[in-house]
């Protein structure tokens, strides 16, 4: 949803590439979003093979609420981190780097 909102009129293959997921996964997700009325699909008159996805007004509203939710969470995280001294932040950063390398 976020990728379609950011790139209104995006093809499924580009969604897959942007999110590092398979085209099959994009098909499943877009099918559900279409059923829920959050996105719509369109084709160019001269190229019926390529399908482009766009958000509906309801989808745009939901995507914007989602963006605001993350913005609020990011702000709260920054406020939390501001309460730590530099040495403590280095420990946190080291932990997060090691945690990320487990993937």
Beta strands, then each sheet from edge to edge (+ up, - down):
strand 1: 10-11
strand 2: 39-44
strand 3: 47-55
sheet 1: 1+ 3- 2+
end
